[in-house]
C-alpha cells in the first residue's frame, strides 16, 4: 500500500465522517437557533433550556437516519477492506 492509497482512504474516511454527522449537527444547529430566537424574544436567559430540545431533535434524526448511516458505514468498511486486500496481492 503506497502513500497515495493511504491518502485516498483517509480522504474517504473524512468525507464519510462528515456526511454521517451532518444530519445530527444540522438538526442541533437548527433547533438551537430557534430556541435562541425564542429566548431573545421572551427575554428568558436560562442556559439549560436549549439542551433538552436539542437532545430530542438529535435523537429523532439519528433514529430516522440510522439505516442510511449504517449503509454508508458498511460501504466505507467494504471499500477499506477491498483496498487492504488489493495491497496484500
Secondary structure, 3 states (H helix, E strand, C coil): CCHHHHHHHHHHHHHHHHHHHHHHHHHHHHHHHHHHHHHHHHCCCCCCHHHHHHHHHHHHHHHHHHHHHHHHHHHHHHHHHHHHHHHHC
